[in-house]
Amino acid sequence: MCRSIKTLRPPYADDVTDDDIRAAALQYVRKISGFRAPAPHNAQAFDRAVEEIAQSTAALLASLEVRGSRRSA
């Protein structure tokens, strides 16, 4: 996949921010779409995909249970 997307779950990352999640979503959408920046007629679809993937990523990270790691609630 994208080498620049880093693992965002403990113990690999602590204090993951919304910006970290959005950056990973953006890299993913760039990779699968083949666009670094979409043309104006594709911008809305591109931005919507980034937001949806960021939301799904945040939900996934919030629901993961990692053995040997404490989750802060």
Biopython code that builds the backbone (N, CA, C, O; Angstrom):
import numpy as np
from Bio.PDB.StructureBuilder import StructureBuilder

atoms = [
    (1, "MET", "N", (0.865, -1.174, 0.000)),
    (1, "MET", "CA", (0.000, 0.000, 0.000)),
    (1, "MET", "C", (0.902, 1.224, 0.000)),
    (1, "MET", "O", (2.011, 1.164, -0.531)),
    (2, "CYS", "N", (0.467, 2.304, 0.567)),
    (2, "CYS", "CA", (1.250, 3.539, 0.581)),
    (2, "CYS", "C", (2.303, 3.465, 1.679)),
    (2, "CYS", "O", (1.980, 3.232, 2.843)),
    (3, "ARG", "N", (3.520, 3.658, 1.315)),
    (3, "ARG", "CA", (4.578, 3.615, 2.317)),
    (3, "ARG", "C", (4.509, 4.782, 3.279)),
    (3, "ARG", "O", (5.015, 4.687, 4.397)),
    (4, "SER", "N", (3.892, 5.884, 2.871)),
    (4, "SER", "CA", (3.865, 7.053, 3.733)),
    (4, "SER", "C", (2.717, 7.022, 4.741)),
    (4, "SER", "O", (2.638, 7.896, 5.605)),
    (5, "ILE", "N", (1.828, 6.035, 4.647)),
    (5, "ILE", "CA", (0.780, 5.900, 5.650)),
    (5, "ILE", "C", (1.375, 5.097, 6.798)),
    (5, "ILE", "O", (1.825, 3.966, 6.611)),
    (6, "LYS", "N", (1.374, 5.692, 7.989)),
    (6, "LYS", "CA", (1.951, 5.011, 9.131)),
    (6, "LYS", "C", (0.858, 4.353, 9.971)),
    (6, "LYS", "O", (-0.311, 4.733, 9.907)),
    (7, "THR", "N", (1.259, 3.377, 10.744)),
    (7, "THR", "CA", (0.332, 2.706, 11.639)),
    (7, "THR", "C", (-0.113, 3.682, 12.709)),
    (7, "THR", "O", (0.712, 4.370, 13.310)),
    (8, "LEU", "N", (-1.412, 3.747, 12.950)),
    (8, "LEU", "CA", (-1.960, 4.745, 13.874)),
    (8, "LEU", "C", (-2.507, 4.137, 15.162)),
    (8, "LEU", "O", (-3.220, 4.812, 15.904)),
    (9, "ARG", "N", (-2.192, 2.891, 15.435)),
    (9, "ARG", "CA", (-2.692, 2.277, 16.667)),
    (9, "ARG", "C", (-1.526, 2.005, 17.615)),
    (9, "ARG", "O", (-0.380, 1.855, 17.194)),
    (10, "PRO", "N", (-1.854, 1.945, 18.917)),
    (10, "PRO", "CA", (-0.823, 1.581, 19.880)),
    (10, "PRO", "C", (-0.350, 0.157, 19.616)),
    (10, "PRO", "O", (-1.149, -0.647, 19.135)),
    (11, "PRO", "N", (0.837, -0.186, 19.887)),
    (11, "PRO", "CA", (1.893, 0.609, 20.493)),
    (11, "PRO", "C", (2.720, 1.398, 19.483)),
    (11, "PRO", "O", (3.720, 2.016, 19.850)),
    (12, "TYR", "N", (2.316, 1.382, 18.222)),
    (12, "TYR", "CA", (3.091, 2.060, 17.182)),
    (12, "TYR", "C", (2.915, 3.568, 17.189)),
    (12, "TYR", "O", (3.795, 4.299, 16.735)),
    (13, "ALA", "N", (1.792, 4.034, 17.697)),
    (13, "ALA", "CA", (1.525, 5.475, 17.721)),
    (13, "ALA", "C", (0.733, 5.813, 18.970)),
    (13, "ALA", "O", (-0.220, 5.117, 19.321)),
    (14, "ASP", "N", (1.124, 6.861, 19.624)),
    (14, "ASP", "CA", (0.387, 7.384, 20.773)),
    (14, "ASP", "C", (-0.107, 8.775, 20.406)),
    (14, "ASP", "O", (0.506, 9.468, 19.593)),
    (15, "ASP", "N", (-1.201, 9.171, 21.001)),
    (15, "ASP", "CA", (-1.748, 10.515, 20.794)),
    (15, "ASP", "C", (-1.984, 10.824, 19.315)),
    (15, "ASP", "O", (-1.505, 11.837, 18.804)),
    (16, "VAL", "N", (-2.707, 9.968, 18.647)),
    (16, "VAL", "CA", (-3.046, 10.180, 17.242)),
    (16, "VAL", "C", (-4.070, 11.306, 17.156)),
    (16, "VAL", "O", (-5.078, 11.298, 17.863)),
    (17, "THR", "N", (-3.803, 12.259, 16.296)),
    (17, "THR", "CA", (-4.690, 13.414, 16.148)),
    (17, "THR", "C", (-5.614, 13.253, 14.942)),
    (17, "THR", "O", (-5.412, 12.378, 14.100)),
    (18, "ASP", "N", (-6.625, 14.109, 14.876)),
    (18, "ASP", "CA", (-7.496, 14.136, 13.699)),
    (18, "ASP", "C", (-6.692, 14.450, 12.444)),
    (18, "ASP", "O", (-6.990, 13.939, 11.364)),
    (19, "ASP", "N", (-5.681, 15.285, 12.589)),
    (19, "ASP", "CA", (-4.818, 15.610, 11.449)),
    (19, "ASP", "C", (-4.055, 14.387, 10.952)),
    (19, "ASP", "O", (-3.885, 14.210, 9.746)),
    (20, "ASP", "N", (-3.592, 13.537, 11.881)),
    (20, "ASP", "CA", (-2.902, 12.300, 11.500)),
    (20, "ASP", "C", (-3.842, 11.386, 10.715)),
    (20, "ASP", "O", (-3.456, 10.807, 9.700)),
    (21, "ILE", "N", (-5.069, 11.264, 11.194)),
    (21, "ILE", "CA", (-6.057, 10.407, 10.541)),
    (21, "ILE", "C", (-6.408, 10.958, 9.169)),
    (21, "ILE", "O", (-6.493, 10.202, 8.202)),
    (22, "ARG", "N", (-6.614, 12.268, 9.073)),
    (22, "ARG", "CA", (-6.955, 12.875, 7.786)),
    (22, "ARG", "C", (-5.795, 12.739, 6.795)),
    (22, "ARG", "O", (-6.024, 12.487, 5.612)),
    (23, "ALA", "N", (-4.563, 12.901, 7.263)),
    (23, "ALA", "CA", (-3.397, 12.760, 6.380)),
    (23, "ALA", "C", (-3.312, 11.340, 5.815)),
    (23, "ALA", "O", (-2.994, 11.159, 4.639)),
    (24, "ALA", "N", (-3.592, 10.341, 6.639)),
    (24, "ALA", "CA", (-3.575, 8.962, 6.161)),
    (24, "ALA", "C", (-4.690, 8.739, 5.137)),
    (24, "ALA", "O", (-4.478, 8.079, 4.120)),
    (25, "ALA", "N", (-5.877, 9.289, 5.407)),
    (25, "ALA", "CA", (-7.001, 9.160, 4.472)),
    (25, "ALA", "C", (-6.668, 9.833, 3.147)),
    (25, "ALA", "O", (-6.966, 9.291, 2.083)),
    (26, "LEU", "N", (-6.061, 10.995, 3.204)),
    (26, "LEU", "CA", (-5.686, 11.726, 1.996)),
    (26, "LEU", "C", (-4.682, 10.916, 1.175)),
    (26, "LEU", "O", (-4.822, 10.809, -0.043)),
    (27, "GLN", "N", (-3.682, 10.353, 1.830)),
    (27, "GLN", "CA", (-2.688, 9.542, 1.125)),
    (27, "GLN", "C", (-3.336, 8.337, 0.468)),
    (27, "GLN", "O", (-2.991, 7.977, -0.657)),
    (28, "TYR", "N", (-4.274, 7.714, 1.166)),
    (28, "TYR", "CA", (-4.973, 6.555, 0.616)),
    (28, "TYR", "C", (-5.765, 6.934, -0.635)),
    (28, "TYR", "O", (-5.686, 6.249, -1.655)),
    (29, "VAL", "N", (-6.528, 8.024, -0.554)),
    (29, "VAL", "CA", (-7.333, 8.459, -1.696)),
    (29, "VAL", "C", (-6.432, 8.863, -2.860)),
    (29, "VAL", "O", (-6.742, 8.565, -4.014)),
    (30, "ARG", "N", (-5.337, 9.529, -2.573)),
    (30, "ARG", "CA", (-4.387, 9.884, -3.638)),
    (30, "ARG", "C", (-3.861, 8.634, -4.327)),
    (30, "ARG", "O", (-3.760, 8.591, -5.553)),
    (31, "LYS", "N", (-3.527, 7.622, -3.540)),
    (31, "LYS", "CA", (-2.955, 6.394, -4.092)),
    (31, "LYS", "C", (-3.957, 5.662, -4.970)),
    (31, "LYS", "O", (-3.634, 5.281, -6.095)),
    (32, "ILE", "N", (-5.169, 5.464, -4.466)),
    (32, "ILE", "CA", (-6.117, 4.668, -5.245)),
    (32, "ILE", "C", (-6.716, 5.425, -6.423)),
    (32, "ILE", "O", (-7.119, 4.814, -7.413)),
    (33, "SER", "N", (-6.777, 6.760, -6.322)),
    (33, "SER", "CA", (-7.337, 7.548, -7.426)),
    (33, "SER", "C", (-6.288, 7.855, -8.490)),
    (33, "SER", "O", (-6.618, 8.069, -9.656)),
    (34, "GLY", "N", (-5.028, 7.876, -8.080)),
    (34, "GLY", "CA", (-3.971, 8.236, -9.004)),
    (34, "GLY", "C", (-3.799, 9.735, -9.170)),
    (34, "GLY", "O", (-3.044, 10.185, -10.032)),
    (35, "PHE", "N", (-4.499, 10.513, -8.346)),
    (35, "PHE", "CA", (-4.409, 11.980, -8.412)),
    (35, "PHE", "C", (-3.767, 12.519, -7.147)),
    (35, "PHE", "O", (-4.158, 12.147, -6.041)),
    (36, "ARG", "N", (-2.787, 13.393, -7.304)),
    (36, "ARG", "CA", (-2.263, 14.103, -6.141)),
    (36, "ARG", "C", (-3.248, 15.190, -5.752)),
    (36, "ARG", "O", (-3.534, 15.394, -4.573)),
    (37, "ALA", "N", (-3.756, 15.876, -6.746)),
    (37, "ALA", "CA", (-4.800, 16.888, -6.556)),
    (37, "ALA", "C", (-5.783, 16.695, -7.703)),
    (37, "ALA", "O", (-5.379, 16.703, -8.866)),
    (38, "PRO", "N", (-7.048, 16.524, -7.401)),
    (38, "PRO", "CA", (-8.014, 16.246, -8.464)),
    (38, "PRO", "C", (-8.341, 17.491, -9.282)),
    (38, "PRO", "O", (-8.169, 18.621, -8.826)),
    (39, "ALA", "N", (-8.812, 17.254, -10.489)),
    (39, "ALA", "CA", (-9.321, 18.346, -11.326)),
    (39, "ALA", "C", (-10.573, 18.908, -10.656)),
    (39, "ALA", "O", (-11.230, 18.213, -9.881)),
    (40, "PRO", "N", (-10.901, 20.155, -10.950)),
    (40, "PRO", "CA", (-12.070, 20.768, -10.306)),
    (40, "PRO", "C", (-13.346, 19.928, -10.412)),
    (40, "PRO", "O", (-14.138, 19.902, -9.471)),
    (41, "HIS", "N", (-13.555, 19.253, -11.519)),
    (41, "HIS", "CA", (-14.779, 18.464, -11.667)),
    (41, "HIS", "C", (-14.771, 17.184, -10.829)),
    (41, "HIS", "O", (-15.809, 16.538, -10.691)),
    (42, "ASN", "N", (-13.621, 16.807, -10.268)),
    (42, "ASN", "CA", (-13.520, 15.641, -9.390)),
    (42, "ASN", "C", (-13.267, 16.008, -7.930)),
    (42, "ASN", "O", (-13.222, 15.126, -7.072)),
    (43, "ALA", "N", (-13.104, 17.277, -7.642)),
    (43, "ALA", "CA", (-12.719, 17.715, -6.298)),
    (43, "ALA", "C", (-13.731, 17.318, -5.229)),
    (43, "ALA", "O", (-13.346, 16.895, -4.139)),
    (44, "GLN", "N", (-15.017, 17.450, -5.529)),
    (44, "GLN", "CA", (-16.036, 17.134, -4.528)),
    (44, "GLN", "C", (-16.004, 15.642, -4.181)),
    (44, "GLN", "O", (-16.061, 15.279, -3.007)),
    (45, "ALA", "N", (-15.915, 14.798, -5.176)),
    (45, "ALA", "CA", (-15.861, 13.355, -4.932)),
    (45, "ALA", "C", (-14.592, 12.980, -4.164)),
    (45, "ALA", "O", (-14.632, 12.148, -3.258)),
    (46, "PHE", "N", (-13.480, 13.590, -4.528)),
    (46, "PHE", "CA", (-12.190, 13.345, -3.875)),
    (46, "PHE", "C", (-12.266, 13.748, -2.398)),
    (46, "PHE", "O", (-11.889, 12.974, -1.518)),
    (47, "ASP", "N", (-12.752, 14.959, -2.135)),
    (47, "ASP", "CA", (-12.842, 15.457, -0.758)),
    (47, "ASP", "C", (-13.813, 14.627, 0.077)),
    (47, "ASP", "O", (-13.557, 14.357, 1.250)),
    (48, "ARG", "N", (-14.923, 14.228, -0.529)),
    (48, "ARG", "CA", (-15.906, 13.398, 0.177)),
    (48, "ARG", "C", (-15.284, 12.054, 0.555)),
    (48, "ARG", "O", (-15.500, 11.564, 1.664)),
    (49, "ALA", "N", (-14.526, 11.463, -0.345)),
    (49, "ALA", "CA", (-13.867, 10.187, -0.058)),
    (49, "ALA", "C", (-12.873, 10.334, 1.093)),
    (49, "ALA", "O", (-12.805, 9.473, 1.970)),
    (50, "VAL", "N", (-12.111, 11.411, 1.091)),
    (50, "VAL", "CA", (-11.147, 11.645, 2.178)),
    (50, "VAL", "C", (-11.882, 11.734, 3.512)),
    (50, "VAL", "O", (-11.458, 11.121, 4.491)),
    (51, "GLU", "N", (-12.969, 12.485, 3.562)),
    (51, "GLU", "CA", (-13.718, 12.652, 4.813)),
    (51, "GLU", "C", (-14.339, 11.338, 5.275)),
    (51, "GLU", "O", (-14.295, 11.015, 6.462)),
    (52, "GLU", "N", (-14.917, 10.579, 4.344)),
    (52, "GLU", "CA", (-15.536, 9.298, 4.710)),
    (52, "GLU", "C", (-14.498, 8.302, 5.219)),
    (52, "GLU", "O", (-14.744, 7.584, 6.189)),
    (53, "ILE", "N", (-13.356, 8.260, 4.574)),
    (53, "ILE", "CA", (-12.292, 7.346, 5.007)),
    (53, "ILE", "C", (-11.726, 7.792, 6.351)),
    (53, "ILE", "O", (-11.423, 6.951, 7.198)),
    (54, "ALA", "N", (-11.580, 9.083, 6.559)),
    (54, "ALA", "CA", (-11.105, 9.588, 7.852)),
    (54, "ALA", "C", (-12.081, 9.210, 8.965)),
    (54, "ALA", "O", (-11.659, 8.795, 10.044)),
    (55, "GLN", "N", (-13.375, 9.349, 8.710)),
    (55, "GLN", "CA", (-14.378, 8.982, 9.717)),
    (55, "GLN", "C", (-14.335, 7.489, 10.017)),
    (55, "GLN", "O", (-14.397, 7.082, 11.177)),
    (56, "SER", "N", (-14.230, 6.680, 8.980)),
    (56, "SER", "CA", (-14.151, 5.228, 9.173)),
    (56, "SER", "C", (-12.885, 4.838, 9.920)),
    (56, "SER", "O", (-12.904, 3.939, 10.762)),
    (57, "THR", "N", (-11.795, 5.509, 9.613)),
    (57, "THR", "CA", (-10.530, 5.235, 10.300)),
    (57, "THR", "C", (-10.627, 5.580, 11.771)),
    (57, "THR", "O", (-10.186, 4.805, 12.619)),
    (58, "ALA", "N", (-11.199, 6.733, 12.086)),
    (58, "ALA", "CA", (-11.363, 7.141, 13.482)),
    (58, "ALA", "C", (-12.243, 6.141, 14.234)),
    (58, "ALA", "O", (-11.948, 5.792, 15.377)),
    (59, "ALA", "N", (-13.323, 5.680, 13.594)),
    (59, "ALA", "CA", (-14.204, 4.697, 14.224)),
    (59, "ALA", "C", (-13.466, 3.383, 14.459)),
    (59, "ALA", "O", (-13.601, 2.773, 15.519)),
    (60, "LEU", "N", (-12.695, 2.954, 13.480)),
    (60, "LEU", "CA", (-11.922, 1.727, 13.626)),
    (60, "LEU", "C", (-10.938, 1.837, 14.786)),
    (60, "LEU", "O", (-10.881, 0.952, 15.639)),
    (61, "LEU", "N", (-10.172, 2.907, 14.819)),
    (61, "LEU", "CA", (-9.168, 3.075, 15.876)),
    (61, "LEU", "C", (-9.818, 3.148, 17.254)),
    (61, "LEU", "O", (-9.266, 2.636, 18.229)),
    (62, "ALA", "N", (-10.982, 3.778, 17.338)),
    (62, "ALA", "CA", (-11.684, 3.899, 18.618)),
    (62, "ALA", "C", (-12.212, 2.553, 19.105)),
    (62, "ALA", "O", (-12.372, 2.351, 20.309)),
    (63, "SER", "N", (-12.483, 1.639, 18.187)),
    (63, "SER", "CA", (-13.066, 0.364, 18.581)),
    (63, "SER", "C", (-12.052, -0.772, 18.733)),
    (63, "SER", "O", (-12.402, -1.841, 19.235)),
    (64, "LEU", "N", (-10.827, -0.566, 18.318)),
    (64, "LEU", "CA", (-9.810, -1.615, 18.437)),
    (64, "LEU", "C", (-9.431, -1.852, 19.892)),
    (64, "LEU", "O", (-9.320, -0.915, 20.684)),
    (65, "GLU", "N", (-9.239, -3.104, 20.221)),
    (65, "GLU", "CA", (-8.706, -3.473, 21.525)),
    (65, "GLU", "C", (-7.341, -4.089, 21.285)),
    (65, "GLU", "O", (-7.221, -5.142, 20.660)),
    (66, "VAL", "N", (-6.323, -3.426, 21.785)),
    (66, "VAL", "CA", (-4.956, -3.882, 21.578)),
    (66, "VAL", "C", (-4.454, -4.486, 22.874)),
    (66, "VAL", "O", (-4.415, -3.818, 23.908)),
    (67, "ARG", "N", (-4.073, -5.747, 22.815)),
    (67, "ARG", "CA", (-3.582, -6.423, 24.017)),
    (67, "ARG", "C", (-2.325, -5.745, 24.536)),
    (67, "ARG", "O", (-1.447, -5.355, 23.767)),
    (68, "GLY", "N", (-2.257, -5.613, 25.860)),
    (68, "GLY", "CA", (-1.083, -5.031, 26.480)),
    (68, "GLY", "C", (-1.028, -3.521, 26.399)),
    (68, "GLY", "O", (-0.013, -2.913, 26.737)),
    (69, "SER", "N", (-2.106, -2.920, 25.956)),
    (69, "SER", "CA", (-2.136, -1.458, 25.830)),
    (69, "SER", "C", (-3.378, -0.937, 26.537)),
    (69, "SER", "O", (-4.454, -1.526, 26.438)),
    (70, "ARG", "N", (-3.223, 0.158, 27.243)),
    (70, "ARG", "CA", (-4.375, 0.765, 27.907)),
    (70, "ARG", "C", (-5.003, 1.778, 26.999)),
    (70, "ARG", "O", (-4.314, 2.614, 26.415)),
    (71, "ARG", "N", (-6.326, 1.711, 26.872)),
    (71, "ARG", "CA", (-7.066, 2.716, 26.102)),
    (71, "ARG", "C", (-7.530, 3.795, 27.046)),
    (71, "ARG", "O", (-8.015, 3.496, 28.138)),
    (72, "SER", "N", (-7.393, 5.021, 26.656)),
    (72, "SER", "CA", (-7.904, 6.113, 27.472)),
    (72, "SER", "C", (-9.272, 6.488, 26.949)),
    (72, "SER", "O", (-9.454, 6.690, 25.748)),
    (73, "ALA", "N", (-10.225, 6.581, 27.845)),
    (73, "ALA", "CA", (-11.590, 6.890, 27.410)),
    (73, "ALA", "C", (-12.010, 8.261, 27.820)),
    (73, "ALA", "O", (-13.132, 8.676, 27.531)),
]
sb = StructureBuilder()
sb.init_structure("model")
sb.init_model(0)
sb.init_chain("A")
sb.init_seg("    ")
for serial, (resi, resn, name, xyz) in enumerate(atoms, 1):
    if name == "N":
        sb.init_residue(resn, " ", resi, " ")
    sb.init_atom(name, np.array(xyz, "f"), 0.0, 1.0, " ", f" {name:<3s}", serial, name[0])
structure = sb.get_structure()
